[in-house]
Amino acid sequence: MGRIVAAAIYDGPLEQALHRLKYEGWRSLGPTLGDLLAERLAAEALPAAQALAVPLHSRRLKERGFNQSELLLRRLRLPAPAGRLERVRDTPPQVGQDRLHRLANVRDAFRWTGPTLGGQPVIVVDDVTTTGATLDACAAGLTDSGAGFVIGVTLARVRL
């Protein structure tokens, strides 16, 4: 992972809003939270013209009905690279695990399918980061397929 940028600290009203979006299905929060992320990115002027969301495993996507990271990504108005990042293993939730367990949990969990990324920089969007393990695992799957600099972008970062 080249760099991780977070729009805010995971605390207070933002923590409540993300919990409602992710676990209670309040999809209507997606555009507002996505706009907050887009404003932060505009200030960063990141060197990537394409972005994708951290994928959910098909089982979790079916349970939840949507990918919260994709809702945030839509507000960035950046094109996706040709192909897709897939979660190839159904990993347990990261909540409550330490950094080493988080890293092991998502190791080799993501794979790029599609044309080589040709050294292009890519933004990977997630809702919350704690240790960066999920974003690191996504970056590994992307760089294995030729991505250049991978930038992790999250709405919130847990204060450690």
Secondary structure, 3 states (H helix, E strand, C coil): CCEEEEEEECCHHHHHHHHHHHHHCCHHHHHHHHHHHHHHHHHHCCCCCCEEECCCCHHHHHHHCCCHHHHHHHCCCCCCCCCEEEECCCCCCCCCCCHHHHHHHHCCCEEEECCCCCCCCEEEEEEEECCCHHHHHHHHHHHCCCCCCEEEEEEEECCC
